């Protein structure tokens, strides 16, 4: 299931991309609603039609990034071995880690007190997609699919959060190797 970027109306996409660009140079606290509307070329009333404040826009920016990450995941329903399945997981970890790193200017600005809420939103936002993917792959797991996906996503999002908190201290290849090994253990995919 792809999450279409058109689920965000054009005006919201304009505001999301404007805020994304602005956050490369300044923090969310330095940005005003006035600066957002001036840079995007819309009126204040149009802004307030879609958002109550810049923080609500920031939340949509994070959800938009989640949707882009989900849309870039690639899983084949058919695989010939557990090793091939693990290679798919690793490839997707690498893709996701690159996207998180490319948006580090955004994720680093999420206040510590809000991170668990953002992680919960990410899990809720991506759960249906992962359930759909896991069911299509039809691999033999000793775990109930919904519980496995919940456990998997919780661990994955908390690992991403730790990586962001530690200022991206591990190289992407090293972290994706570790995540792949953990996935092999969780789903009993060790050959």
C-alpha positions as CSV (number, residue, x, y, z in Angstrom):
1,X,0.0,0.0,0.0
2,X,1.5,3.3,-1.1
3,X,0.8,6.4,0.8
4,X,0.2,8.9,-2.0
5,X,1.8,12.3,-1.6
6,X,-1.4,13.7,-3.0
7,X,-3.0,12.8,0.3
8,X,-1.5,16.1,1.3
9,X,-3.3,18.9,-0.7
10,X,-1.1,21.2,-2.8
11,X,-1.1,24.0,-0.3
12,X,0.0,21.7,2.5
13,X,2.7,20.3,0.3
14,X,3.9,23.8,-0.5
15,X,4.0,24.6,3.2
16,X,5.7,21.3,4.1
17,X,8.5,21.8,1.5
18,X,8.9,25.5,2.5
19,X,9.3,24.5,6.1
20,X,11.7,21.7,5.2
21,X,13.9,24.2,3.3
22,X,13.8,26.7,6.1
23,X,14.8,24.1,8.7
24,X,18.1,23.5,6.9
25,X,19.2,27.0,8.0
26,X,17.4,27.7,11.3
27,X,15.5,26.0,14.0
28,X,11.7,25.7,14.3
29,X,11.9,28.2,17.2
30,X,13.5,30.8,14.9
31,X,10.8,30.4,12.3
32,X,7.6,32.5,12.4
33,X,4.3,32.0,10.7
34,X,5.0,35.2,8.9
35,X,8.3,34.0,7.5
36,X,6.7,30.7,6.3
37,X,3.8,32.5,4.5
38,X,6.2,35.0,2.9
39,X,8.6,32.3,1.7
40,X,5.8,30.2,0.4
41,X,3.9,33.1,-1.2
42,X,0.5,32.4,0.5
43,X,-1.6,34.5,2.8
44,X,-1.8,34.1,6.6
45,X,-5.4,33.2,6.3
46,X,-4.6,30.4,3.9
47,X,-2.0,29.1,6.3
48,X,-4.5,29.2,9.2
49,X,-7.1,27.4,7.1
50,X,-4.7,24.4,7.1
51,X,-2.7,24.7,10.3
52,X,-3.3,26.1,13.8
53,X,0.4,27.0,14.1
54,X,3.9,26.2,12.8
55,X,4.1,23.1,15.1
56,X,1.1,21.5,13.5
57,X,2.9,22.1,10.1
58,X,6.0,20.5,11.6
59,X,4.0,17.4,12.6
60,X,2.8,17.1,9.0
61,X,6.3,17.5,7.7
62,X,7.4,14.5,9.9
63,X,4.4,12.5,8.6
64,X,5.2,13.4,5.1
65,X,8.8,12.1,5.6
66,X,7.4,8.9,7.0
67,X,5.2,8.5,4.0
68,X,8.2,9.0,1.7
69,X,10.1,6.4,3.6
70,X,7.3,3.9,3.5
71,X,6.8,4.5,-0.3
72,X,10.5,3.8,-0.9
73,X,10.4,0.4,0.9
74,X,10.8,-2.5,-1.5
75,X,9.7,-6.1,-0.5
76,X,9.2,-8.9,-3.0
77,X,6.4,-11.2,-2.0
78,X,8.4,-14.2,-3.3
79,X,11.8,-15.1,-2.0
80,X,13.8,-18.3,-2.4
81,X,15.6,-18.3,0.9
82,X,15.8,-16.7,4.3
83,X,19.0,-15.1,3.2
84,X,17.2,-13.4,0.3
85,X,14.6,-12.1,2.6
86,X,17.2,-10.7,5.0
87,X,18.9,-9.0,2.0
88,X,15.5,-7.3,1.3
89,X,15.3,-6.1,4.9
90,X,18.9,-4.8,4.9
91,X,18.3,-3.0,1.6
92,X,15.2,-1.3,3.2
93,X,17.2,-0.5,6.3
94,X,19.8,1.2,4.2
95,X,17.2,3.2,2.3
96,X,15.4,4.3,5.5
97,X,18.6,5.2,7.3
98,X,19.7,7.4,4.3
99,X,16.3,9.1,4.3
100,X,16.5,9.8,8.1
101,X,20.0,11.1,7.7
102,X,19.0,13.3,4.8
103,X,16.3,14.8,7.1
104,X,18.5,15.0,10.2
105,X,17.9,18.7,10.3
106,X,14.2,17.9,11.1
107,X,14.5,14.9,13.4
108,X,17.2,16.5,15.5
109,X,14.7,19.3,16.3
110,X,12.0,17.1,17.8
111,X,12.1,17.9,21.5
112,X,13.1,15.0,23.8
113,X,9.7,15.2,25.6
114,X,7.9,14.7,22.2
115,X,10.0,11.9,20.7
116,X,7.9,9.1,22.1
117,X,4.8,10.7,20.8
118,X,6.4,11.1,17.4
119,X,7.7,7.5,17.5
120,X,4.1,6.3,18.3
121,X,2.8,8.3,15.4
122,X,5.4,6.7,13.1
123,X,4.4,3.2,14.3
124,X,0.7,3.9,13.8
125,X,1.3,5.6,10.5
126,X,3.4,2.6,9.1
127,X,1.7,-0.3,10.8
128,X,-0.9,-1.0,8.1
129,X,1.7,-0.9,5.4
130,X,4.0,-3.4,7.3
131,X,1.1,-5.7,8.1
132,X,0.2,-5.8,4.4
133,X,3.8,-6.5,3.4
134,X,4.3,-9.2,6.0
135,X,1.0,-11.0,5.0
136,X,2.0,-10.8,1.3
137,X,5.5,-12.3,2.0
138,X,3.9,-15.2,3.8
139,X,7.1,-16.3,5.5
140,X,7.0,-18.9,8.3
141,X,7.3,-17.0,11.6
142,X,6.5,-18.5,15.0
143,X,5.0,-15.1,15.9
144,X,1.5,-13.8,15.3
145,X,1.8,-11.3,12.4
146,X,0.2,-8.3,14.2
147,X,2.3,-8.8,17.3
148,X,5.4,-9.4,15.3
149,X,4.9,-6.2,13.3
150,X,4.2,-4.2,16.5
151,X,7.3,-5.5,18.2
152,X,9.4,-5.0,15.0
153,X,8.3,-1.4,14.4
154,X,8.6,-0.5,18.1
155,X,12.2,-1.7,18.2
156,X,13.0,-0.2,14.8
157,X,11.6,3.3,15.7
158,X,13.4,3.3,19.1
159,X,16.6,2.3,17.4
160,X,16.2,5.1,14.9
161,X,15.5,7.5,17.8
162,X,18.7,6.3,19.6
163,X,20.7,6.8,16.4
164,X,19.3,10.4,16.0
165,X,19.9,11.2,19.7
166,X,23.5,9.9,19.4
167,X,24.0,12.3,16.4
168,X,24.2,9.5,13.9
169,X,27.2,8.0,15.6
170,X,27.2,4.7,13.7
171,X,27.8,4.5,9.9
172,X,24.7,3.5,8.0
173,X,26.2,0.2,6.8
174,X,27.1,-0.8,10.4
175,X,23.7,0.0,11.8
176,X,21.9,-1.7,8.9
177,X,24.0,-4.9,9.5
178,X,23.0,-4.8,13.2
179,X,19.3,-4.3,12.4
180,X,19.5,-7.2,9.9
181,X,21.0,-9.5,12.5
182,X,18.3,-8.5,15.0
183,X,15.6,-9.2,12.3
184,X,17.1,-12.6,11.6
185,X,16.9,-13.4,15.3
186,X,13.4,-12.0,15.8
187,X,11.8,-13.9,12.9
188,X,13.9,-17.0,13.3
189,X,15.5,-16.5,9.8
190,X,19.0,-17.7,10.7
191,X,20.0,-20.4,8.3
